[in-house]
Amino acid sequence: MRLRELPEWPLSPSALNPDRGDNVPKPDQVFLKSVEPRRSENRVVFTGDFKGDSHTYTYEARHGRLAQHIESVLHTHIGKSMMHLGDVEIDEDALVE
């Protein structure tokens, strides 16, 4: 299974408001900058870079095992575009709680 096949993927960066004039970057324009340590069992938080600006993304996984797997996979793709991340394979076993 690929990340793009997970519910709620692709993610939108938080705190952006197109109605206010914020530029919402496209997935091929944002590059994975960092992955935050998990503070919540099911939540994966990571940062993307778009033209020098940081954008935060949050993914709520179904359970902690999946969140841990996604977090470890993202660490291996620092510098890749968000579009590329959608193609990343995840372990089917991580989907089982």
A tleap script that builds the chain and sets N, CA, C and O, in Angstrom:
source leaprc.protein.ff14SB
mol = sequence {
  NMET ARG LEU ARG GLU LEU PRO GLU TRP PRO
  LEU SER PRO SER ALA LEU ASN PRO ASP ARG
  GLY ASP ASN VAL PRO LYS PRO ASP GLN VAL
  PHE LEU LYS SER VAL GLU PRO ARG ARG SER
  GLU ASN ARG VAL VAL PHE THR GLY ASP PHE
  LYS GLY ASP SER HIE THR TYR THR TYR GLU
  ALA ARG HIE GLY ARG LEU ALA GLN HIE ILE
  GLU SER VAL LEU HIE THR HIE ILE GLY LYS
  SER MET MET HIE LEU GLY ASP VAL GLU ILE
  ASP GLU ASP ALA LEU VAL CGLU
}
set mol.1.N position { 0.844 -1.173 0.000 }
set mol.1.CA position { 0.000 0.000 0.000 }
set mol.1.C position { 0.893 1.240 0.000 }
set mol.1.O position { 1.986 1.238 0.567 }
set mol.2.N position { 0.412 2.282 -0.637 }
set mol.2.CA position { 1.151 3.550 -0.684 }
set mol.2.C position { 0.514 4.558 0.270 }
set mol.2.O position { -0.659 4.448 0.628 }
set mol.3.N position { 1.318 5.543 0.671 }
set mol.3.CA position { 0.805 6.577 1.575 }
set mol.3.C position { -0.435 7.263 0.992 }
set mol.3.O position { -1.372 7.568 1.730 }
set mol.4.N position { -0.451 7.505 -0.307 }
set mol.4.CA position { -1.581 8.208 -0.928 }
set mol.4.C position { -2.896 7.430 -0.805 }
set mol.4.O position { -3.970 8.004 -0.984 }
set mol.5.N position { -2.818 6.132 -0.503 }
set mol.5.CA position { -4.019 5.316 -0.372 }
set mol.5.C position { -4.616 5.355 1.037 }
set mol.5.O position { -5.694 4.810 1.277 }
set mol.6.N position { -3.911 6.000 1.961 }
set mol.6.CA position { -4.439 6.140 3.315 }
set mol.6.C position { -5.564 7.170 3.341 }
set mol.6.O position { -5.552 8.123 2.562 }
set mol.7.N position { -6.535 6.981 4.235 }
set mol.7.CA position { -7.594 7.992 4.362 }
set mol.7.C position { -6.988 9.356 4.708 }
set mol.7.O position { -6.025 9.438 5.470 }
set mol.8.N position { -7.545 10.397 4.155 }
set mol.8.CA position { -7.142 11.782 4.415 }
set mol.8.C position { -5.811 12.181 3.774 }
set mol.8.O position { -5.305 13.270 4.043 }
set mol.9.N position { -5.243 11.326 2.937 }
set mol.9.CA position { -4.003 11.686 2.235 }
set mol.9.C position { -4.365 12.066 0.820 }
set mol.9.O position { -5.161 11.336 0.230 }
set mol.10.N position { -3.877 13.111 0.217 }
set mol.10.CA position { -2.783 13.952 0.667 }
set mol.10.C position { -3.248 14.978 1.690 }
set mol.10.O position { -4.416 15.365 1.734 }
set mol.11.N position { -2.326 15.390 2.483 }
set mol.11.CA position { -2.607 16.343 3.545 }
set mol.11.C position { -2.494 17.767 3.041 }
set mol.11.O position { -1.799 18.048 2.064 }
set mol.12.N position { -3.180 18.647 3.717 }
set mol.12.CA position { -3.025 20.077 3.467 }
set mol.12.C position { -2.262 20.672 4.641 }
set mol.12.O position { -2.453 20.245 5.779 }
set mol.13.N position { -1.402 21.647 4.382 }
set mol.13.CA position { -0.678 22.260 5.495 }
set mol.13.C position { -1.638 22.987 6.422 }
set mol.13.O position { -2.624 23.571 5.974 }
set mol.14.N position { -1.345 22.948 7.712 }
set mol.14.CA position { -2.202 23.628 8.678 }
set mol.14.C position { -1.935 25.126 8.670 }
set mol.14.O position { -0.880 25.581 8.226 }
set mol.15.N position { -2.885 25.866 9.156 }
set mol.15.CA position { -2.805 27.319 9.337 }
set mol.15.C position { -2.781 28.110 8.034 }
set mol.15.O position { -2.477 29.302 8.053 }
set mol.16.N position { -3.088 27.491 6.921 }
set mol.16.CA position { -3.200 28.234 5.666 }
set mol.16.C position { -4.663 28.525 5.390 }
set mol.16.O position { -5.534 27.691 5.638 }
set mol.17.N position { -4.918 29.699 4.882 }
set mol.17.CA position { -6.276 30.103 4.593 }
set mol.17.C position { -6.303 30.763 3.212 }
set mol.17.O position { -5.970 31.940 3.078 }
set mol.18.N position { -6.701 30.000 2.183 }
set mol.18.CA position { -6.721 30.579 0.828 }
set mol.18.C position { -7.647 31.793 0.726 }
set mol.18.O position { -7.399 32.691 -0.078 }
set mol.19.N position { -8.712 31.827 1.533 }
set mol.19.CA position { -9.624 32.969 1.492 }
set mol.19.C position { -8.938 34.247 1.971 }
set mol.19.O position { -9.338 35.352 1.602 }
set mol.20.N position { -7.911 34.088 2.787 }
set mol.20.CA position { -7.162 35.227 3.317 }
set mol.20.C position { -6.020 35.612 2.382 }
set mol.20.O position { -5.330 36.605 2.609 }
set mol.21.N position { -5.828 34.823 1.334 }
set mol.21.CA position { -4.769 35.117 0.378 }
set mol.21.C position { -3.521 34.277 0.560 }
set mol.21.O position { -2.527 34.479 -0.138 }
set mol.22.N position { -3.562 33.327 1.502 }
set mol.22.CA position { -2.408 32.448 1.688 }
set mol.22.C position { -2.223 31.578 0.446 }
set mol.22.O position { -3.190 31.053 -0.105 }
set mol.23.N position { -0.988 31.434 0.019 }
set mol.23.CA position { -0.675 30.547 -1.102 }
set mol.23.C position { -0.613 29.119 -0.592 }
set mol.23.O position { 0.204 28.802 0.273 }
set mol.24.N position { -1.458 28.267 -1.111 }
set mol.24.CA position { -1.437 26.855 -0.748 }
set mol.24.C position { -0.563 26.142 -1.758 }
set mol.24.O position { -0.913 26.044 -2.934 }
set mol.25.N position { 0.583 25.639 -1.295 }
set mol.25.CA position { 1.492 24.990 -2.239 }
set mol.25.C position { 0.938 23.664 -2.738 }
set mol.25.O position { 0.211 22.968 -2.029 }
set mol.26.N position { 1.292 23.334 -3.960 }
set mol.26.CA position { 0.918 22.044 -4.539 }
set mol.26.C position { 1.905 20.990 -4.034 }
set mol.26.O position { 3.029 21.328 -3.661 }
set mol.27.N position { 1.497 19.715 -4.018 }
set mol.27.CA position { 2.368 18.661 -3.478 }
set mol.27.C position { 3.741 18.566 -4.141 }
set mol.27.O position { 4.695 18.119 -3.504 }
set mol.28.N position { 3.864 18.973 -5.398 }
set mol.28.CA position { 5.177 18.899 -6.047 }
set mol.28.C position { 6.049 20.115 -5.743 }
set mol.28.O position { 7.203 20.173 -6.168 }
set mol.29.N position { 5.500 21.089 -5.004 }
set mol.29.CA position { 6.239 22.301 -4.664 }
set mol.29.C position { 6.780 22.295 -3.233 }
set mol.29.O position { 7.591 23.148 -2.872 }
set mol.30.N position { 6.338 21.344 -2.425 }
set mol.30.CA position { 6.728 21.288 -1.018 }
set mol.30.C position { 7.662 20.099 -0.817 }
set mol.30.O position { 7.418 19.004 -1.323 }
set mol.31.N position { 8.735 20.338 -0.066 }
set mol.31.CA position { 9.725 19.293 0.175 }
set mol.31.C position { 9.828 19.006 1.664 }
set mol.31.O position { 9.903 19.923 2.482 }
set mol.32.N position { 9.831 17.725 2.007 }
set mol.32.CA position { 9.879 17.310 3.403 }
set mol.32.C position { 11.150 17.826 4.054 }
set mol.32.O position { 12.260 17.539 3.607 }
set mol.33.N position { 10.965 18.589 5.112 }
set mol.33.CA position { 12.074 19.235 5.805 }
set mol.33.C position { 12.437 18.496 7.092 }
set mol.33.O position { 13.615 18.282 7.376 }
set mol.34.N position { 11.423 18.106 7.871 }
set mol.34.CA position { 11.686 17.430 9.140 }
set mol.34.C position { 10.448 16.671 9.594 }
set mol.34.O position { 9.331 16.924 9.142 }
set mol.35.N position { 10.685 15.735 10.503 }
set mol.35.CA position { 9.610 14.956 11.113 }
set mol.35.C position { 9.731 15.169 12.614 }
set mol.35.O position { 10.788 14.934 13.199 }
set mol.36.N position { 8.651 15.611 13.229 }
set mol.36.CA position { 8.661 15.889 14.664 }
set mol.36.C position { 8.559 14.589 15.461 }
set mol.36.O position { 7.940 13.629 15.005 }
set mol.37.N position { 9.165 14.555 16.649 }
set mol.37.CA position { 8.936 13.395 17.523 }
set mol.37.C position { 7.450 13.339 17.887 }
set mol.37.O position { 6.823 14.373 18.116 }
set mol.38.N position { 6.892 12.131 17.938 }
set mol.38.CA position { 5.471 12.005 18.246 }
set mol.38.C position { 5.188 12.385 19.692 }
set mol.38.O position { 5.837 11.896 20.616 }
set mol.39.N position { 4.218 13.257 19.871 }
set mol.39.CA position { 3.763 13.653 21.205 }
set mol.39.C position { 2.419 13.022 21.509 }
set mol.39.O position { 1.971 13.004 22.655 }
set mol.40.N position { 1.793 12.513 20.485 }
set mol.40.CA position { 0.507 11.844 20.606 }
set mol.40.C position { 0.662 10.464 19.973 }
set mol.40.O position { 1.354 10.310 18.967 }
set mol.41.N position { 0.027 9.483 20.555 }
set mol.41.CA position { 0.148 8.100 20.103 }
set mol.41.C position { -0.143 7.941 18.610 }
set mol.41.O position { 0.575 7.222 17.914 }
set mol.42.N position { -1.188 8.605 18.114 }
set mol.42.CA position { -1.652 8.389 16.738 }
set mol.42.C position { -1.276 9.497 15.762 }
set mol.42.O position { -1.593 9.393 14.577 }
set mol.43.N position { -0.628 10.525 16.207 }
set mol.43.CA position { -0.398 11.701 15.362 }
set mol.43.C position { 1.041 11.778 14.862 }
set mol.43.O position { 1.995 11.640 15.628 }
set mol.44.N position { 1.168 12.004 13.557 }
set mol.44.CA position { 2.473 12.219 12.932 }
set mol.44.C position { 2.495 13.662 12.444 }
set mol.44.O position { 1.621 14.078 11.683 }
set mol.45.N position { 3.489 14.419 12.880 }
set mol.45.CA position { 3.613 15.823 12.500 }
set mol.45.C position { 4.940 15.994 11.768 }
set mol.45.O position { 5.987 15.550 12.238 }
set mol.46.N position { 4.874 16.643 10.615 }
set mol.46.CA position { 6.097 16.887 9.856 }
set mol.46.C position { 6.011 18.242 9.182 }
set mol.46.O position { 4.936 18.824 9.040 }
set mol.47.N position { 7.172 18.730 8.769 }
set mol.47.CA position { 7.280 20.071 8.202 }
set mol.47.C position { 7.787 19.982 6.772 }
set mol.47.O position { 8.701 19.219 6.459 }
set mol.48.N position { 7.171 20.781 5.917 }
set mol.48.CA position { 7.604 20.887 4.540 }
set mol.48.C position { 8.101 22.289 4.254 }
set mol.48.O position { 7.706 23.247 4.918 }
set mol.49.N position { 8.966 22.404 3.267 }
set mol.49.CA position { 9.506 23.697 2.870 }
set mol.49.C position { 8.933 24.084 1.514 }
set mol.49.O position { 8.963 23.301 0.565 }
set mol.50.N position { 8.407 25.311 1.437 }
set mol.50.CA position { 7.879 25.855 0.192 }
set mol.50.C position { 8.450 27.250 0.012 }
set mol.50.O position { 8.025 28.194 0.678 }
set mol.51.N position { 9.407 27.377 -0.883 }
set mol.51.CA position { 10.035 28.667 -1.177 }
set mol.51.C position { 10.570 29.350 0.081 }
set mol.51.O position { 10.422 30.560 0.259 }
set mol.52.N position { 11.190 28.560 0.942 }
set mol.52.CA position { 11.785 29.110 2.159 }
set mol.52.C position { 10.838 29.230 3.338 }
set mol.52.O position { 11.272 29.562 4.441 }
set mol.53.N position { 9.565 28.969 3.134 }
set mol.53.CA position { 8.590 29.008 4.221 }
set mol.53.C position { 8.292 27.593 4.694 }
set mol.53.O position { 8.174 26.668 3.890 }
set mol.54.N position { 8.173 27.439 6.002 }
set mol.54.CA position { 7.845 26.136 6.578 }
set mol.54.C position { 6.341 25.976 6.698 }
set mol.54.O position { 5.630 26.909 7.072 }
set mol.55.N position { 5.867 24.783 6.378 }
set mol.55.CA position { 4.450 24.442 6.484 }
set mol.55.C position { 4.332 23.148 7.266 }
set mol.55.O position { 5.049 22.184 6.999 }
set mol.56.N position { 3.429 23.129 8.225 }
set mol.56.CA position { 3.262 21.970 9.085 }
set mol.56.C position { 2.115 21.102 8.584 }
set mol.56.O position { 1.060 21.598 8.189 }
set mol.57.N position { 2.347 19.803 8.612 }
set mol.57.CA position { 1.365 18.809 8.205 }
set mol.57.C position { 1.145 17.864 9.381 }
set mol.57.O position { 2.093 17.502 10.078 }
set mol.58.N position { -0.095 17.468 9.597 }
set mol.58.CA position { -0.421 16.537 10.669 }
set mol.58.C position { -1.258 15.409 10.096 }
set mol.58.O position { -2.243 15.642 9.394 }
set mol.59.N position { -0.850 14.174 10.406 }
set mol.59.CA position { -1.622 13.015 9.984 }
set mol.59.C position { -2.079 12.251 11.214 }
set mol.59.O position { -1.266 11.879 12.061 }
set mol.60.N position { -3.390 12.018 11.310 }
set mol.60.CA position { -3.979 11.239 12.391 }
set mol.60.C position { -4.133 9.804 11.907 }
set mol.60.O position { -5.012 9.502 11.100 }
set mol.61.N position { -3.276 8.928 12.403 }
set mol.61.CA position { -3.334 7.517 12.029 }
set mol.61.C position { -4.405 6.806 12.862 }
set mol.61.O position { -4.832 7.300 13.905 }
set mol.62.N position { -4.822 5.646 12.377 }
set mol.62.CA position { -5.845 4.863 13.084 }
set mol.62.C position { -5.354 4.331 14.418 }
set mol.62.O position { -6.148 4.124 15.336 }
set mol.63.N position { -4.056 4.110 14.533 }
set mol.63.CA position { -3.500 3.589 15.777 }
set mol.63.C position { -2.008 3.916 15.840 }
set mol.63.O position { -1.404 4.313 14.843 }
set mol.64.N position { -1.430 3.745 17.019 }
set mol.64.CA position { -0.043 4.122 17.253 }
set mol.64.C position { 0.962 3.359 16.420 }
set mol.64.O position { 1.979 3.923 16.017 }
set mol.65.N position { 0.707 2.105 16.154 }
set mol.65.CA position { 1.648 1.303 15.365 }
set mol.65.C position { 1.803 1.874 13.950 }
set mol.65.O position { 2.910 1.959 13.419 }
set mol.66.N position { 0.680 2.260 13.360 }
set mol.66.CA position { 0.725 2.851 12.028 }
set mol.66.C position { 1.432 4.205 12.072 }
set mol.66.O position { 2.240 4.506 11.193 }
set mol.67.N position { 1.140 5.017 13.076 }
set mol.67.CA position { 1.789 6.322 13.206 }
set mol.67.C position { 3.302 6.163 13.336 }
set mol.67.O position { 4.062 6.908 12.717 }
set mol.68.N position { 3.737 5.202 14.133 }
set mol.68.CA position { 5.163 4.958 14.311 }
set mol.68.C position { 5.803 4.542 12.983 }
set mol.68.O position { 6.900 4.992 12.649 }
set mol.69.N position { 5.121 3.694 12.239 }
set mol.69.CA position { 5.650 3.238 10.940 }
set mol.69.C position { 5.760 4.411 9.957 }
set mol.69.O position { 6.788 4.574 9.299 }
set mol.70.N position { 4.716 5.217 9.860 }
set mol.70.CA position { 4.740 6.375 8.945 }
set mol.70.C position { 5.867 7.322 9.340 }
set mol.70.O position { 6.597 7.818 8.482 }
set mol.71.N position { 6.007 7.570 10.629 }
set mol.71.CA position { 7.065 8.454 11.110 }
set mol.71.C position { 8.443 7.934 10.676 }
set mol.71.O position { 9.267 8.705 10.183 }
set mol.72.N position { 8.694 6.645 10.855 }
set mol.72.CA position { 10.003 6.096 10.485 }
set mol.72.C position { 10.217 6.137 8.973 }
set mol.72.O position { 11.331 6.390 8.515 }
set mol.73.N position { 9.168 5.892 8.200 }
set mol.73.CA position { 9.280 5.953 6.736 }
set mol.73.C position { 9.579 7.382 6.288 }
set mol.73.O position { 10.427 7.591 5.420 }
set mol.74.N position { 8.896 8.363 6.866 }
set mol.74.CA position { 9.126 9.756 6.475 }
set mol.74.C position { 10.569 10.184 6.737 }
set mol.74.O position { 11.144 10.935 5.950 }
set mol.75.N position { 11.156 9.712 7.835 }
set mol.75.CA position { 12.547 10.069 8.146 }
set mol.75.C position { 13.501 9.684 7.013 }
set mol.75.O position { 14.535 10.326 6.830 }
set mol.76.N position { 13.167 8.656 6.266 }
set mol.76.CA position { 14.052 8.200 5.194 }
set mol.76.C position { 13.827 8.965 3.882 }
set mol.76.O position { 14.500 8.705 2.885 }
set mol.77.N position { 12.878 9.909 3.890 }
set mol.77.CA position { 12.557 10.644 2.664 }
set mol.77.C position { 12.684 12.159 2.825 }
set mol.77.O position { 12.055 12.920 2.090 }
set mol.78.N position { 13.499 12.592 3.787 }
set mol.78.CA position { 13.746 14.026 3.966 }
set mol.78.C position { 14.294 14.584 2.649 }
set mol.78.O position { 15.170 13.988 2.024 }
set mol.79.N position { 13.765 15.727 2.248 }
set mol.79.CA position { 14.209 16.379 1.009 }
set mol.79.C position { 13.384 16.016 -0.212 }
set mol.79.O position { 13.533 16.634 -1.266 }
set mol.80.N position { 12.522 15.029 -0.085 }
set mol.80.CA position { 11.664 14.614 -1.206 }
set mol.80.C position { 10.385 15.448 -1.209 }
set mol.80.O position { 9.981 15.982 -0.176 }
set mol.81.N position { 9.763 15.554 -2.358 }
set mol.81.CA position { 8.525 16.335 -2.465 }
set mol.81.C position { 7.356 15.589 -1.816 }
set mol.81.O position { 7.383 14.365 -1.688 }
set mol.82.N position { 6.343 16.332 -1.413 }
set mol.82.CA position { 5.140 15.725 -0.852 }
set mol.82.C position { 4.497 14.817 -1.895 }
set mol.82.O position { 3.908 13.794 -1.544 }
set mol.83.N position { 4.602 15.177 -3.160 }
set mol.83.CA position { 4.052 14.330 -4.214 }
set mol.83.C position { 4.773 12.982 -4.208 }
set mol.83.O position { 4.134 11.936 -4.329 }
set mol.84.N position { 6.092 13.003 -4.068 }
set mol.84.CA position { 6.874 11.773 -3.988 }
set mol.84.C position { 6.427 10.923 -2.801 }
set mol.84.O position { 6.334 9.700 -2.910 }
set mol.85.N position { 6.151 11.565 -1.676 }
set mol.85.CA position { 5.753 10.819 -0.472 }
set mol.85.C position { 4.506 9.982 -0.719 }
set mol.85.O position { 4.376 8.891 -0.162 }
set mol.86.N position { 3.596 10.469 -1.537 }
set mol.86.CA position { 2.389 9.706 -1.843 }
set mol.86.C position { 2.681 8.361 -2.472 }
set mol.86.O position { 1.890 7.427 -2.337 }
set mol.87.N position { 3.809 8.248 -3.159 }
set mol.87.CA position { 4.197 7.000 -3.822 }
set mol.87.C position { 4.958 6.039 -2.907 }
set mol.87.O position { 5.230 4.901 -3.288 }
set mol.88.N position { 5.297 6.493 -1.717 }
set mol.88.CA position { 6.082 5.664 -0.806 }
set mol.88.C position { 5.255 4.493 -0.305 }
set mol.88.O position { 4.124 4.660 0.151 }
set mol.89.N position { 5.837 3.308 -0.397 }
set mol.89.CA position { 5.172 2.088 0.066 }
set mol.89.C position { 5.247 2.011 1.591 }
set mol.89.O position { 6.275 2.317 2.196 }
set mol.90.N position { 4.146 1.600 2.189 }
set mol.90.CA position { 4.144 1.330 3.625 }
set mol.90.C position { 3.845 -0.142 3.841 }
set mol.90.O position { 3.198 -0.792 3.019 }
set mol.91.N position { 4.322 -0.644 4.944 }
set mol.91.CA position { 4.181 -2.061 5.282 }
set mol.91.C position { 2.727 -2.368 5.626 }
set mol.91.O position { 2.149 -1.744 6.516 }
set mol.92.N position { 2.147 -3.321 4.926 }
set mol.92.CA position { 0.757 -3.719 5.173 }
set mol.92.C position { 0.545 -4.156 6.628 }
set mol.92.O position { -0.530 -3.947 7.189 }
set mol.93.N position { 1.571 -4.764 7.235 }
set mol.93.CA position { 1.457 -5.195 8.625 }
set mol.93.C position { 1.228 -4.040 9.581 }
set mol.93.O position { 0.619 -4.219 10.636 }
set mol.94.N position { 1.713 -2.848 9.222 }
set mol.94.CA position { 1.539 -1.693 10.077 }
set mol.94.C position { 0.094 -1.223 10.117 }
set mol.94.O position { -0.293 -0.471 11.011 }
set mol.95.N position { -0.708 -1.665 9.149 }
set mol.95.CA position { -2.114 -1.259 9.116 }
set mol.95.C position { -2.954 -2.018 10.149 }
set mol.95.O position { -4.022 -1.561 10.556 }
set mol.96.N position { -2.449 -3.188 10.562 }
set mol.96.CA position { -3.179 -4.023 11.515 }
set mol.96.C position { -2.842 -3.566 12.921 }
set mol.96.O position { -1.678 -3.411 13.290 }
set mol.97.N position { -3.892 -3.357 13.689 }
set mol.97.CA position { -3.697 -2.870 15.067 }
set mol.97.C position { -3.252 -3.982 15.960 }
set mol.97.O position { -3.037 -3.767 17.153 }
savepdb mol mol.pdb
quit
